[in-house]
Amino acid sequence: LLPVEISQYSDVANSFTKLIRACAPSGTSILSSHHPKYLSLVEESEWLNQISSLIQLSAAIADLLDAQGSSVLVCLEEGFDATAQVVSLAQVLLDPYYRTVGGFRALLEKDWLAFGHPFTRRGKQMKGSDQDQFSPVFLQFLDCV
């Protein structure tokens, strides 16, 4: 049993909102990546820390499977959002097939679509979507990749 700390989907949503505000603040021009305030706002968003945590956990899983020959059962308290992220990233790390266009498509179909990821609710793509369900975990997964 490996205790890990993964951001809850509400934390991901808050972090993403802060990241968007850092990259495209309302009422002002877009901040240049060379602007000192830009870097501090991106850091304060915690988005990159969440990305780092996901990659580290996925790498640990890949190491357990590959280098140590262990079996791994992934069961994260936060549920299927984080589980899909971590398991998919571990597969990308372990198998070069999933780093191809066809393999990546197969991975998304297998671990995201067939797994029942609620894209429309998490991405707030439906009119009248519940604000509490918004969490761009798939975008976060893509940032990790």
Secondary structure, DSSP 4 states (H G I P E B T S, - for coil): --------HHHHHHHHHHHHHHHS-TTSPPPPTTSHHHHHHHHHH-HHHHHHHHHHHHHHHHHHHHTS--------TT-HHHHHHHHHHHHHHH-GGGGSHHHHHHHHIIIIITTT--HHHHTT-STT--GGG---HHHHHHHH-
